[in-house]
């Protein structure tokens, strides 16, 4: 393995660590005084909406709006939610998928795309 390739892989490895560092604490349940069950991390607000769509909206076609009874969910990019919904059907927790699995897969896919781009540039 050439020194240049080794350096590139080290940069990718450290980028992985630095990129995913905020996500290591994502999805942690925490307590505030005596009230427990809060989601902490960078996506705690979006995460609640994400879980609502994943757990309720996708169980019926047409997709139902998770916060407005009887309304259809329209104009929403539900593909990531649908992926987590499918993973939940094989036993993988939506919580784990959203906060741990998808960020890791996203980083790996982006890294492979850039690696391919770098190799094809020559």
C-alpha positions in Angstrom: 0.0 0.0 0.0 1.4 3.3 -1.0 2.0 6.1 1.5 -0.4 8.3 -0.4 -3.2 5.7 -0.2 -2.5 5.1 3.5 -2.6 8.8 4.2 -5.9 9.0 2.4 -7.4 6.2 4.4 -6.2 7.8 7.7 -7.9 11.0 6.7 -11.1 9.1 5.9 -10.9 7.3 9.3 -10.4 10.5 11.2 -13.2 12.2 9.2 -15.5 9.3 10.2 -14.7 9.8 13.8 -15.1 13.6 13.7 -18.3 13.4 11.6 -20.0 10.8 13.8 -18.8 12.3 17.1 -22.0 14.3 17.7 -24.1 11.2 16.8 -22.5 9.1 19.5 -24.7 11.0 22.0 -27.7 11.2 19.8 -30.7 9.2 20.7 -29.8 9.0 24.4 -32.7 8.9 26.7 -32.3 11.2 29.6 -34.0 12.7 32.7 -34.6 16.3 33.6 -35.2 16.5 37.3 -37.7 13.7 38.0 -39.1 13.5 34.4 -37.5 10.8 32.2 -37.8 9.8 28.6 -36.4 12.9 26.9 -34.4 12.4 23.8 -31.0 14.2 23.8 -28.8 15.0 20.9 -28.6 16.9 17.6 -31.8 15.6 16.2 -34.1 15.5 19.1 -36.8 17.7 17.6 -36.8 16.1 14.1 -36.5 12.7 15.7 -39.9 13.0 17.3 -41.6 13.8 14.0 -39.6 11.1 12.3 -40.8 8.5 14.8 -44.4 9.7 14.4 -44.3 9.3 10.7 -42.5 5.9 10.9 -44.7 4.5 13.6 -48.1 5.7 12.5 -48.3 7.3 9.0 -46.8 4.4 7.1 -49.1 1.8 8.5 -51.9 2.7 6.1 -52.1 3.6 2.4 -52.6 6.5 1.6 -50.2 7.5 4.3 -51.9 9.3 7.2 -50.8 12.5 8.9 -49.4 11.6 12.3 -50.7 14.7 14.0 -54.0 15.6 12.2 -56.6 12.8 12.5 -58.1 11.8 9.2 -55.7 13.8 7.0 -53.4 12.3 4.4 -49.7 12.9 4.6 -48.8 14.8 1.4 -45.8 16.8 0.2 -43.4 15.0 2.6 -40.2 13.1 1.6 -41.1 9.9 3.4 -38.4 7.7 1.8 -36.0 7.7 4.8 -39.0 7.0 7.1 -40.1 4.1 4.8 -36.6 2.6 5.0 -36.8 2.7 8.8 -40.3 1.4 8.7 -39.2 -1.6 6.7 -36.2 -2.2 9.0 -38.6 -2.2 12.0 -40.6 -5.0 10.3 -37.6 -7.3 10.5 -37.0 -6.4 14.1 -34.5 -3.5 14.0 -35.6 -0.7 16.4 -36.6 2.6 14.6 -34.7 4.3 17.4 -31.5 2.4 16.6 -32.0 2.8 12.8 -32.5 6.6 13.0 -29.9 7.5 15.5 -27.1 5.0 14.9 -27.5 2.9 11.7 -28.5 5.5 9.1 -25.8 8.0 10.0 -23.1 5.3 9.8 -24.5 4.0 6.5 -24.8 7.6 5.1 -21.2 8.3 6.0 -19.9 5.1 4.4 -21.9 5.6 1.2 -20.6 9.2 0.9 -17.1 8.0 1.5 -17.3 5.3 -1.2 -18.7 7.9 -3.6 -15.8 10.2 -3.0 -13.4 7.3 -3.2 -14.8 6.3 -6.5 -14.7 9.9 -7.7 -11.1 10.3 -6.6 -10.1 7.0 -8.4 -12.0 8.0 -11.7 -10.4 11.4 -11.8 -7.1 10.0 -12.8 
